[in-house]
Amino acid sequence: MRNAVAHWELDEKMSDENEIVIYNPVTLERLKLDNKLMEEFKEHEKLLLKIFGWEQTLGEKYGIKIKK
């Protein structure tokens, strides 16, 4: 998802304040960035930060402290 957000194009006609639509200009694949998808992304990011021992980043971004 990170690469898609960084490199794909915004579809202004299909986007609104509740749902942003981006597309790959080569394949025309579309991705809808809505609250549900963003919450899933955040949960995956939290898990990965915890697994890889990035407690400082986890705390800075989400206010989560890991007990050692």
Residue pairs with C-beta under 8 A, 6 or more apart in sequence:
1 31
1 37
1 41
4 22
4 24
4 31
5 22
5 33
8 22
8 23
8 24
8 25
8 31
9 22
9 23
9 24
9 25
10 20
10 21
10 22
11 21
11 22
11 23
11 30
14 21
14 30
15 21
18 34
18 35
19 32
19 33
19 34
20 32
20 33
20 34
21 30
21 31
21 32
21 33
22 30
22 31
22 33
23 29
23 30
23 31
24 30
42 62
45 61
46 58
46 62
46 64
49 55
49 57
49 58
49 61
50 58
50 66
55 65
55 66
58 64
58 66
59 65
59 66
